[in-house]
Amino acid sequence: MRSNRRPAAHVVLGLERLLGERLSLLGEARVGLVCNQATVDHSLRHAADLVHAHPKVRLTTLFGPQHGIRGDVQDNMIETAHGRDRQTGLPVYSLYSETREPTARMLQDVDVIVVDLQDVGCRIYTFVYTMANCMRAARALGKRVIVCDRPNPIGGEAVAGNVLDPAFASFVGLFPIPTRHGMTSGELARLFNEAHGIGCALEVVTMEGWSRAMWMDETDAPWVMPSPNMPTLDAATVFPGTVHLEGTQMSEGRGTTRPFELVGAPYIDAEDYGRRLNALGLPGVCFRPTVFQPTFQKHAGQSCGGVQIHVLDREAFEPVRAGLAVVKVAYDLYPREFKWKQPPYEYVFDKNPFDVISGTGALRQAIESGRSLEEMEKDWRAGLDAFRAQREKHLLY
């Protein structure tokens, strides 16, 4: 992947600043920490262990998003149980369970909720909505929220894709933001709080040393898989596009060593499929024909024809456009075999999963009616321009 990579910049993470010069924000408050396995410092020490061991912090409760606080659950859309953390002995409440929002009982020993979760720069990812739900609970129960910021791994400049239609709001898209939002978690917290009416007592502990143009590998910030099927920055780079395949019966590469980079299905002729995709001339990418066999999830144990998405120039690459191309070309080539995924998807039982993921019914309808990628993009352009103007008020870097 050509990146014109700069020397790695030193970035002081929000967590590190909170436990250093911003410690006064905690005072004598009882702290509830929302974290997962990627919530680490530069020495790869887990935040729960760091905060629990700190002599001046009263950590009382842990909260886990999807997949748990230490990456317990591998599969997607599998709820995590409440329990007790083996390392700290503290109670752990799952916010991917019978509830996605902390209850009054869960927060009875908490004065301030500290949220530190690594986002991947795409609307279709649950962690920032766990954050939003914690903010809502805090507003209702008179608690404070501190968000410790981390880099947007795919950079903070590019925005792309359609803005979510509120009629399709779900736990993979609660607010009208585009597919690739170009914001950090802290910036999104400000946007959610101010523009979308949460209104909690919010403090964002910013990073030092990060600028909007930086990708994760242009910093010295540690990369730990934010979720089990997001193993690398390469996966995060293509994710805003190929996540759409979760709304189809095609494989998005789960169960392989290259999730979201490998896509296909048993009925696809890899050479023909790759040839059709490459003929579109999409910038910064090559679709290499391949055959792969997932070990779990869709088409487990079956040979799938498809492509591996090789990003050659990530600044030129347009992930949302490429992901929709992957779906559209498969639909056009194999109209009898191609199928949309059936409900439910992420707690939504009454809508097409592709529409839930897309945040609109318009993209599926456009694919079914044979509209071009250019026409789809033209339809979302006005919403994207309006979002760009809105986000400016909430940027921190």
FILUMRO-858043 format. One record per residue (C-alpha): x negated, y, z negated; residue in three letters; residue number from 1. Coordinates in pm, whole numbers. Each point is the difference from the previous one (the first is absolute). Layout:
% residues N
<site <X; Y; Z>; ALA; NUM>
...
% end
This chain:
% residues 397
<site <0; 0; 0>; MET; 1>
<site <-153; 334; 100>; ARG; 2>
<site <40; 248; -286>; SER; 3>
<site <-276; 263; 39>; ASN; 4>
<site <-61; -88; -361>; ARG; 5>
<site <-146; 261; -233>; ARG; 6>
<site <-221; -87; -298>; PRO; 7>
<site <217; -123; -285>; ALA; 8>
<site <122; 287; -216>; ALA; 9>
<site <14; -32; -377>; HIS; 10>
<site <362; 19; -114>; VAL; 11>
<site <94; 32; -365>; VAL; 12>
<site <330; -183; -36>; LEU; 13>
<site <296; 141; -189>; GLY; 14>
<site <-29; -281; -255>; LEU; 15>
<site <-364; 87; -67>; GLU; 16>
<site <84; 368; -45>; ARG; 17>
<site <293; -80; -229>; LEU; 18>
<site <-222; -204; -233>; LEU; 19>
<site <-265; 271; 18>; GLY; 20>
<site <58; 373; 19>; GLU; 21>
<site <381; -29; 21>; ARG; 22>
<site <43; -215; -312>; LEU; 23>
<site <186; 281; -176>; SER; 24>
<site <299; -76; 224>; LEU; 25>
<site <58; -312; -209>; LEU; 26>
<site <-61; 141; -349>; GLY; 27>
<site <170; -220; -259>; GLU; 28>
<site <266; -120; 244>; ALA; 29>
<site <93; -366; 26>; ARG; 30>
<site <-96; -105; 352>; VAL; 31>
<site <168; -236; 243>; GLY; 32>
<site <-224; -89; 295>; LEU; 33>
<site <128; -99; 345>; VAL; 34>
<site <-281; -183; 173>; CYS; 35>
<site <-107; -301; 205>; ASN; 36>
<site <-315; -182; 100>; GLN; 37>
<site <-120; 291; 217>; ALA; 38>
<site <18; 243; -292>; THR; 39>
<site <-373; -2; -71>; VAL; 40>
<site <-283; 245; -54>; ASP; 41>
<site <-327; 13; 195>; HIS; 42>
<site <-135; -288; -209>; SER; 43>
<site <306; -208; 97>; LEU; 44>
<site <129; 2; -357>; ARG; 45>
<site <378; -39; -21>; HIS; 46>
<site <187; 306; -127>; ALA; 47>
<site <194; -198; -260>; ALA; 48>
<site <-326; -117; -156>; ASP; 49>
<site <-156; 347; 19>; LEU; 50>
<site <295; 181; -152>; VAL; 51>
<site <58; -266; -265>; HIS; 52>
<site <-363; 18; -112>; ALA; 53>
<site <-10; 380; -11>; HIS; 54>
<site <-18; 111; -366>; PRO; 55>
<site <204; 315; 61>; LYS; 56>
<site <287; -145; 204>; VAL; 57>
<site <310; -170; -144>; ARG; 58>
<site <90; -252; 271>; LEU; 59>
<site <316; -183; -104>; THR; 60>
<site <158; -144; 315>; THR; 61>
<site <-90; -120; 348>; LEU; 62>
<site <221; 9; 310>; PHE; 63>
<site <-60; -200; 316>; GLY; 64>
<site <118; 75; 355>; PRO; 65>
<site <60; -261; 269>; GLN; 66>
<site <-257; -284; -33>; HIS; 67>
<site <-68; 74; -370>; GLY; 68>
<site <-260; 197; -194>; ILE; 69>
<site <-288; -229; 89>; ARG; 70>
<site <123; -128; 338>; GLY; 71>
<site <176; -303; -147>; ASP; 72>
<site <249; -66; 279>; VAL; 73>
<site <-130; -63; 351>; GLN; 74>
<site <316; -15; 206>; ASP; 75>
<site <215; 287; 113>; ASN; 76>
<site <345; 64; -152>; MET; 77>
<site <-62; -236; -294>; ILE; 78>
<site <96; 160; -330>; GLU; 79>
<site <-249; 15; -286>; THR; 80>
<site <95; -97; -355>; ALA; 81>
<site <-41; 212; -311>; HIS; 82>
<site <-264; -125; -239>; GLY; 83>
<site <-309; 86; -198>; ARG; 84>
<site <-338; 91; 145>; ASP; 85>
<site <-264; -257; -92>; ARG; 86>
<site <-282; 253; -6>; GLN; 87>
<site <152; 273; -215>; THR; 88>
<site <281; -187; -175>; GLY; 89>
<site <242; 278; 96>; LEU; 90>
<site <353; -54; 130>; PRO; 91>
<site <31; 10; 378>; VAL; 92>
<site <329; 102; 158>; TYR; 93>
<site <50; -86; 364>; SER; 94>
<site <147; 273; 217>; LEU; 95>
<site <55; -253; 275>; TYR; 96>
<site <253; -212; -185>; SER; 97>
<site <364; 38; -98>; GLU; 98>
<site <-86; 372; -11>; THR; 99>
<site <-226; 222; 207>; ARG; 100>
<site <28; 287; -251>; GLU; 101>
<site <-122; -11; -360>; PRO; 102>
<site <286; -14; -248>; THR; 103>
<site <40; 187; -326>; ALA; 104>
<site <-96; -316; -190>; ARG; 105>
<site <-318; -40; 206>; MET; 106>
<site <-93; 362; -73>; LEU; 107>
<site <88; 7; -370>; GLN; 108>
<site <-368; 2; -101>; ASP; 109>
<site <-113; 233; 280>; VAL; 110>
<site <-28; 379; 6>; ASP; 111>
<site <-192; 38; 325>; VAL; 112>
<site <-2; -226; 307>; ILE; 113>
<site <-335; -14; 177>; VAL; 114>
<site <33; -122; 359>; VAL; 115>
<site <-312; -113; 186>; ASP; 116>
<site <72; -206; 312>; LEU; 117>
<site <-191; -20; 328>; GLN; 118>
<site <228; 85; 292>; ASP; 119>
<site <-86; -88; 363>; VAL; 120>
<site <130; 309; 179>; GLY; 121>
<site <320; -152; 135>; CYS; 122>
<site <361; 69; -100>; ARG; 123>
<site <77; -373; 9>; ILE; 124>
<site <-179; -96; -321>; TYR; 125>
<site <167; -35; -337>; THR; 126>
<site <-253; 149; -243>; PHE; 127>
<site <88; 367; 51>; VAL; 128>
<site <366; -83; -60>; TYR; 129>
<site <-91; -174; -324>; THR; 130>
<site <-167; 332; -83>; MET; 131>
<site <315; 191; 101>; ALA; 132>
<site <219; -226; -213>; ASN; 133>
<site <-227; 58; -300>; CYS; 134>
<site <35; 374; 61>; MET; 135>
<site <379; -33; 5>; ARG; 136>
<site <2; -196; -326>; ALA; 137>
<site <-234; 257; -155>; ALA; 138>
<site <234; 283; 96>; ARG; 139>
<site <301; -182; -147>; ALA; 140>
<site <-174; -95; -324>; LEU; 141>
<site <-212; 308; -64>; GLY; 142>
<site <-339; -157; 70>; LYS; 143>
<site <-298; 150; 181>; ARG; 144>
<site <-165; -148; 310>; VAL; 145>
<site <-368; 20; 92>; ILE; 146>
<site <-101; -125; 345>; VAL; 147>
<site <-368; -83; 46>; CYS; 148>
<site <-84; 63; 362>; ASP; 149>
<site <-192; -226; 240>; ARG; 150>
<site <-102; 38; 366>; PRO; 151>
<site <239; -64; 284>; ASN; 152>
<site <-209; -281; 153>; PRO; 153>
<site <96; 84; 359>; ILE; 154>
<site <-64; 372; -39>; GLY; 155>
<site <214; 297; -90>; GLY; 156>
<site <32; 181; 331>; GLU; 157>
<site <198; -210; 250>; ALA; 158>
<site <375; -42; -39>; VAL; 159>
<site <202; -219; 235>; ALA; 160>
<site <327; -179; 54>; GLY; 161>
<site <361; 76; -66>; ASN; 162>
<site <122; 169; -316>; VAL; 163>
<site <223; -230; -204>; LEU; 164>
<site <376; 49; 33>; ASP; 165>
<site <138; 19; -358>; PRO; 166>
<site <275; -241; 102>; ALA; 167>
<site <-274; -266; 17>; PHE; 168>
<site <-165; 79; -333>; ALA; 169>
<site <-136; -305; -182>; SER; 170>
<site <-286; -111; -223>; PHE; 171>
<site <-227; 12; 307>; VAL; 172>
<site <110; 354; 80>; GLY; 173>
<site <186; 215; -254>; LEU; 174>
<site <-56; 343; 151>; PHE; 175>
<site <-4; 162; 348>; PRO; 176>
<site <-370; -22; 78>; ILE; 177>
<site <-163; -137; 317>; PRO; 178>
<site <-153; -342; 45>; THR; 179>
<site <-355; 133; -37>; ARG; 180>
<site <25; 287; -245>; HIS; 181>
<site <-361; 120; -34>; GLY; 182>
<site <33; 73; -374>; MET; 183>
<site <-147; -133; -323>; THR; 184>
<site <212; -153; -276>; SER; 185>
<site <-38; 318; -205>; GLY; 186>
<site <116; 214; 290>; GLU; 187>
<site <296; -230; 59>; LEU; 188>
<site <89; 28; -369>; ALA; 189>
<site <15; 378; 37>; ARG; 190>
<site <209; -33; 316>; LEU; 191>
<site <243; -243; -162>; PHE; 192>
<site <24; 210; -315>; ASN; 193>
<site <52; 339; 161>; GLU; 194>
<site <147; -56; 346>; ALA; 195>
<site <214; -301; -85>; HIS; 196>
<site <131; 107; -336>; GLY; 197>
<site <-150; -236; -258>; ILE; 198>
<site <-110; 290; -219>; GLY; 199>
<site <-201; -181; -267>; CYS; 200>
<site <-284; 147; -208>; ALA; 201>
<site <-281; -91; 240>; LEU; 202>
<site <-375; 46; -5>; GLU; 203>
<site <-224; -125; 281>; VAL; 204>
<site <-363; -64; -92>; VAL; 205>
<site <-174; 73; 327>; THR; 206>
<site <-317; -156; 137>; MET; 207>
<site <-324; 188; 46>; GLU; 208>
<site <-198; -40; 321>; GLY; 209>
<site <277; -129; 229>; TRP; 210>
<site <108; 191; 310>; SER; 211>
<site <282; -69; 240>; ARG; 212>
<site <-214; -120; 289>; ALA; 213>
<site <-156; -283; -205>; MET; 214>
<site <86; -363; 51>; TRP; 215>
<site <-62; -234; -292>; MET; 216>
<site <-330; -130; 136>; ASP; 217>
<site <-129; 357; 28>; GLU; 218>
<site <15; 23; -378>; THR; 219>
<site <-159; -201; -280>; ASP; 220>
<site <343; -73; -147>; ALA; 221>
<site <39; -374; -67>; PRO; 222>
<site <221; -208; 227>; TRP; 223>
<site <197; -269; -179>; VAL; 224>
<site <288; -161; 186>; MET; 225>
<site <301; 215; -96>; PRO; 226>
<site <223; -298; 78>; SER; 227>
<site <-88; -360; 85>; PRO; 228>
<site <63; 37; 373>; ASN; 229>
<site <-192; 328; 30>; MET; 230>
<site <-352; -141; -19>; PRO; 231>
<site <-194; 260; 197>; THR; 232>
<site <2; 355; 128>; LEU; 233>
<site <45; -150; 349>; ASP; 234>
<site <333; -145; -116>; ALA; 235>
<site <106; 335; -146>; ALA; 236>
<site <-92; 173; 327>; THR; 237>
<site <249; -203; 205>; VAL; 238>
<site <259; -45; -274>; PHE; 239>
<site <219; 306; 81>; PRO; 240>
<site <75; -171; 332>; GLY; 241>
<site <-5; -374; -53>; THR; 242>
<site <198; 17; -324>; VAL; 243>
<site <301; 28; 234>; HIS; 244>
<site <-48; -367; 84>; LEU; 245>
<site <128; -85; -348>; GLU; 246>
<site <340; 89; 145>; GLY; 247>
<site <-32; -268; 269>; THR; 248>
<site <-51; -376; 14>; GLN; 249>
<site <-348; 57; 145>; MET; 250>
<site <-299; -55; -226>; SER; 251>
<site <-178; 312; -124>; GLU; 252>
<site <-300; -216; -86>; GLY; 253>
<site <89; -84; -360>; ARG; 254>
<site <-156; -332; -80>; GLY; 255>
<site <-312; 82; 206>; THR; 256>
<site <-324; 174; -91>; THR; 257>
<site <106; 300; 214>; ARG; 258>
<site <350; 101; -115>; PRO; 259>
<site <154; 281; 208>; PHE; 260>
<site <-284; -23; 253>; GLU; 261>
<site <117; -338; 138>; LEU; 262>
<site <354; -2; 140>; VAL; 263>
<site <192; -256; 200>; GLY; 264>
<site <246; -288; 13>; ALA; 265>
<site <8; -363; 121>; PRO; 266>
<site <181; 92; 323>; TYR; 267>
<site <-245; 271; 113>; ILE; 268>
<site <-251; -55; 280>; ASP; 269>
<site <-303; 179; -145>; ALA; 270>
<site <-165; 95; 330>; GLU; 271>
<site <315; 145; 154>; ASP; 272>
<site <94; 182; -321>; TYR; 273>
<site <-347; 152; -39>; GLY; 274>
<site <-8; 103; 365>; ARG; 275>
<site <337; 178; -27>; ARG; 276>
<site <-104; 182; -319>; LEU; 277>
<site <-335; 113; 138>; ASN; 278>
<site <171; 122; 317>; ALA; 279>
<site <175; 265; -210>; LEU; 280>
<site <-334; 179; -35>; GLY; 281>
<site <46; 88; -366>; LEU; 282>
<site <-294; 202; -135>; PRO; 283>
<site <-272; -143; -222>; GLY; 284>
<site <115; -362; -1>; VAL; 285>
<site <-45; -334; 176>; CYS; 286>
<site <250; -284; -34>; PHE; 287>
<site <-206; -320; 19>; ARG; 288>
<site <202; -311; 96>; PRO; 289>
<site <-31; -271; -265>; THR; 290>
<site <171; -298; -160>; VAL; 291>
<site <24; -29; -380>; PHE; 292>
<site <168; -224; -255>; GLN; 293>
<site <141; 156; -319>; PRO; 294>
<site <-43; -208; -315>; THR; 295>
<site <308; 151; -167>; PHE; 296>
<site <295; 231; 69>; GLN; 297>
<site <147; 17; 352>; LYS; 298>
<site <-94; -287; 236>; HIS; 299>
<site <-223; -161; -263>; ALA; 300>
<site <-195; -288; 152>; GLY; 301>
<site <102; 89; 356>; GLN; 302>
<site <-223; 134; 277>; SER; 303>
<site <102; 354; 90>; CYS; 304>
<site <-95; 171; 322>; GLY; 305>
<site <-66; 367; -43>; GLY; 306>
<site <-269; 262; -31>; VAL; 307>
<site <-253; 134; -243>; GLN; 308>
<site <13; 377; -16>; ILE; 309>
<site <-354; 134; 30>; HIS; 310>
<site <-20; 371; -85>; VAL; 311>
<site <-285; 145; 205>; LEU; 312>
<site <42; 365; -98>; ASP; 313>
<site <206; 56; -311>; ARG; 314>
<site <28; 376; 50>; GLU; 315>
<site <163; -53; 340>; ALA; 316>
<site <200; -311; -101>; PHE; 317>
<site <373; 55; -57>; GLU; 318>
<site <111; -283; -231>; PRO; 319>
<site <373; 66; 4>; VAL; 320>
<site <12; 12; 378>; ARG; 321>
<site <-212; -318; 23>; ALA; 322>
<site <220; -186; -249>; GLY; 323>
<site <317; 90; 187>; LEU; 324>
<site <-168; -104; 326>; ALA; 325>
<site <-73; -344; -149>; VAL; 326>
<site <370; -42; -83>; VAL; 327>
<site <135; 151; 323>; LYS; 328>
<site <-221; -207; 233>; VAL; 329>
<site <90; -323; -182>; ALA; 330>
<site <370; 91; 21>; TYR; 331>
<site <-28; 81; 371>; ASP; 332>
<site <-199; -313; 87>; LEU; 333>
<site <197; -248; -211>; TYR; 334>
<site <358; 127; -35>; PRO; 335>
<site <137; -347; -73>; ARG; 336>
<site <-261; -104; -255>; GLU; 337>
<site <-61; 332; -176>; PHE; 338>
<site <210; 45; -316>; LYS; 339>
<site <42; 276; -256>; TRP; 340>
<site <-39; -105; -362>; LYS; 341>
<site <332; -45; -181>; GLN; 342>
<site <88; 162; -336>; PRO; 343>
<site <-82; 29; -281>; PRO; 344>
<site <-319; 201; -4>; TYR; 345>
<site <-137; 178; -309>; GLU; 346>
<site <334; -5; -187>; TYR; 347>
<site <198; 122; 303>; VAL; 348>
<site <271; -247; 98>; PHE; 349>
<site <215; 196; 245>; ASP; 350>
<site <-247; 135; 258>; LYS; 351>
<site <-226; -147; 265>; ASN; 352>
<site <-349; -42; -155>; PRO; 353>
<site <-169; 162; 300>; PHE; 354>
<site <220; 305; -55>; ASP; 355>
<site <-86; 4; -371>; VAL; 356>
<site <-371; -9; 80>; ILE; 357>
<site <34; 260; 277>; SER; 358>
<site <216; 225; -213>; GLY; 359>
<site <245; 31; 289>; THR; 360>
<site <217; -205; 230>; GLY; 361>
<site <-119; 197; 300>; ALA; 362>
<site <-326; -184; 66>; LEU; 363>
<site <158; -345; 17>; ARG; 364>
<site <274; 136; 225>; GLN; 365>
<site <-261; 163; 223>; ALA; 366>
<site <-190; -330; 36>; ILE; 367>
<site <319; -190; 75>; GLU; 368>
<site <105; 253; 264>; SER; 369>
<site <-339; -3; 175>; GLY; 370>
<site <-106; 355; -84>; ARG; 371>
<site <-368; 85; 32>; SER; 372>
<site <-246; 72; -279>; LEU; 373>
<site <-21; 357; 126>; GLU; 374>
<site <376; 45; -40>; GLU; 375>
<site <-13; -136; -355>; MET; 376>
<site <-278; 241; -91>; GLU; 377>
<site <187; 293; 154>; LYS; 378>
<site <299; -78; -222>; ASP; 379>
<site <-199; 21; -323>; TRP; 380>
<site <-214; 303; 93>; ARG; 381>
<site <224; 269; -154>; ALA; 382>
<site <27; -183; -332>; GLY; 383>
<site <-374; -50; -11>; LEU; 384>
<site <-66; 369; 66>; ASP; 385>
<site <238; 96; -282>; ALA; 386>
<site <-174; -240; -236>; PHE; 387>
<site <-342; 144; 85>; ARG; 388>
<site <124; 343; -105>; ALA; 389>
<site <159; -135; -319>; GLN; 390>
<site <-305; -198; -112>; ARG; 391>
<site <-228; 304; 11>; GLU; 392>
<site <153; 133; -322>; LYS; 393>
<site <-96; -315; -191>; HIS; 394>
<site <-353; -69; 123>; LEU; 395>
<site <-278; 9; -260>; LEU; 396>
<site <-313; -36; 216>; TYR; 397>
% end
